[in-house]
């Protein structure tokens, strides 16, 4: 095995996790308020809706991550987790989010979005320096590669590890390996059950 990172490196967006806390916390506060004003019977009516909202906050903004280890990159998304071996990566892009172009297609990291239009104004000249070599286009970087952005931070971690893997492979890098996707069956099942419960409760 080629040691790329030594220990797994996990990237999660701090701002997304704050948003997850706000969404889930708001749903919990709303539930407590309903219990206090309408009692348990009223709470049962809104519970599935608020559970859906809180669950959405967790699934969409708390759990997503980019994990880099010796085997490659694991992209934890909203409804699926995708394992991308180093040998399957062809290019790394950050136009809309951290995006891995692989031999099996495109894998986009929900956990590492590119900066918004307002975020572009926070990019400093110092963020152009000492980044992984693959980051530069004609000596400059794209806004999504800036280290002040989620996509830039995650891309830098992935590119550095990918560079070390390619250096270890020498002049004959390994052929592409399949990308494996595992659907979050439990999450999807619970979401479907809560949706049905919410519809029935509101009828």
Helices and strands as residue ranges (DSSP letters): E 9-11, H 14-57, I 58-62, E 65-69, E 72-76, E 80-85, G 86-88, E 89-93, E 97-102, E 105-113, G 119-122, G 125-128, G 133-135, G 143-145, H 150-169, E 180-183, H 185-202
